[in-house]
Amino acid sequence: MTKPNFELEQAALSRGAFRIAGVDEVGRGPLCGPVTAAAVILNPDDIPEGLNDSKKMTAKKRDALYDEILAKADCCIAHATVQEIDEINILRASHLAMTRAIAGLTKAPDHILIDGNMIPKGLATSAEAVVKGDGRSLSIAAASIIAKVARDRIMGDLAIEFPGYGWEKNAGYGTKQHLEALRALGVTPHHRRSFKPIHNILYQEK
């Protein structure tokens, strides 16, 4: 099984770029909570060991790497809110979170590697979309870890405020427990009203 490497970054460096940012988002599919993006510019001389697609790692490993990435790289974490998701749709909201993360870096990148098959509109910097990028690029893998840990922690905090939905375990995805809790406990302010299961519950209630 191939692991992410530094080839895409190396190619950009050889074309004259100095600061290459990897960008990824987490939380497109859940029924609640924000969508979270991270932008990471790794130091080519000090790349944390063990970077991989965040989905292929244990929570413990992600947590350890989260601290190391923040210590060694230029990182920014950004979000789009539930209200924004409902207003502009989840794809545009995830792109909004990505552009916020890029804008929040200490210094602007010269080139951006974006996970997925689309580049957010309005980027002033050269960028390329990298399909399955978190498994191909170390910078995108680092961003995927940062975004996932940050969002999981948000959902863990919200789970304390709104117990019963299992957000500390399901991160807001539509698991059986979450759907049963929605029917039993109702919709919270953190649920995405534009998403079909939530919309249907609200619509039936009316």
N, C-alpha and C positions, 0 to 999 in steps of 0.2 A: 504493500500500500504506500503510495507516494505521500510525502509530507511537504508542507509548504517550504519554499526556498526563497532566495534573494535575487533570482534571475530577472524578474520584471523590474525590480529596483535597479539592478546593475545595468540593465539596458537603458533606463532613463538617465542614470549617472553618466553613462558613456555618451549620451546625446547632449550632455552639458547641464543637466539638472543637478542641484545640490541637495535640495530638501524634498524628499519624496514622501507623501502622506498616504497611508493606507486608511480606507474608510469603510465601515460596516455598520449595519443597523440590526437591532434585535427588537422583536415585539410587534411584527406585522400581523401575526395571526391571532393573538389573544383577544378575548372579549372585553378586556378592561385594562386600565393602566396606560401610561404613556408609551410612545414608540421612542426608543433610545438609540442614539448613534454615537460612535466614537471616531475620532481622527487621531492617528498615531504616526509620528515621524521617528523612526528608529535611528539610533546612532550605529552606523555600519560597523564601527569598531567595538561595540559593546551591546550585542544583541542577546537578550535573555535566552537561556537554553530551554528547549522543550515547547516552543510556540507551535500551536496547531489550531485547527478549526475548533472553536469553543465547544461545539456540540459533541466532539469526540473526547472530551476531557471530563474528569471527575470535578465536582464542585470544589473539593479541597485543592486540587492542582490549579484550577482557575483562580481561586483566591490567592494562592501563593504567587502566581504569575502576575496577577493584577497589581500587587504592591511593587513587584520588581519592574514591571513595565512603566508604572507611574514614576518610579525612581530614576529610570535610565533613559526614558524617551520623552519627547514633547507630545503631550496628550491633551485632548479636550473631549469631554463628554457633554452631549446636549440632548434635548428632548423635544418632542412635539406633544402637546397635551391632548387629553381625551376630547376636549372642546374643538381643538384644531383638527383632529382626526375626523370628527363628525361633520365639521364645516367643509373641509377641502378634500376629503377621502384619504384612505390609509396610504396609498402610494405617494401622493403629494406630501402628506405629513411626514412620511419617512425620509423623503428627499429634503424637506424643510429641516428636519433634525440633523441630517448629514451636512447641509450647508452651514448650519449653526456651529456644528462641531469643527468644521474646517475654519470658519471665521474666528473661532476661539483659540486657535493654536498661537503659541507665543510669537512665532514668526510665520509669515505666509509661506506655503509650500510652492515649489516650482512646478511640480507635477503631482497628480493625484491618481491613485489606483482605487477604484470604487467597486465594491463587491456587487455583482449582479449584471444585468444586461442593459442598464440604462444609466445615463449620466444626468444628475439633477440639472435643471435649467438654470441659466444665469451664472454659472461658474466663470470667474475671470481667468482662471488658471487652466493650463492644458491638463486634460484628464482622460483616462481610459477606463471603460467598464470591463471588469474581469469576472466572467461567469465562474461560479464556484470558487471565487477568489480567496475565501478563507482557508481553502485547502491547497492553494497555489502560491500565495504571496505571504511572506512572513509579516509584512506591515499590516496587511488586511487581517491576518490571523490574530495579531496583537490587538487590533481594533475590535475584533469579534469578541475577544476575551473581556476587554475593558467594558464594552457595551453590555454584555450578558451579565457580568457580575454587578454592574451598577444597577441594571434594571431589576435583577433578582432581589437585590437589597431593598429597592423601592417597594416591590411587591410584598416582601417580607414585613416591612413596616406597615403597609396598608392592611396586611392580614391581621395584625394586632388590633387595628382600629375597627376592622370589619371581619370578625371571626366567622367561621362556618363555611366559607367559600373555598378554603384550601389553597389560597394564593401563595402561601409560603412553600407549597410543594408544586403546584401547577403553573405558577407564574402568570395566572390569568387565562391560560388556555382553557378551551371548552371541554374539560374532562367530565366524566359522569358525575363526580362529586360536585363540581362547580355548577353544572346544569341543574342538578337536584336542588342545590342550595338556592339557585336563582328562583326556582319555582316555589320553594318553601319560605325564603327570606325576602325575596323581591330584588329589585334592581338598585344598585348603589349609585352615588354620584360619579363613581370611577368607571362605570360600565359605558361602553361605546354604543350609543343609541342607534348609530347607523348600521351596526352589525346585525345580521338577520336574526339570530336567536334572541337578542335583546329587544330588537324592534318588535318581534312577534309577541314576546311576553307583554310589552307595554301596550301593544295594539289589542291583544286579547283582553287586557285589564279594562280597556276603555269599552 
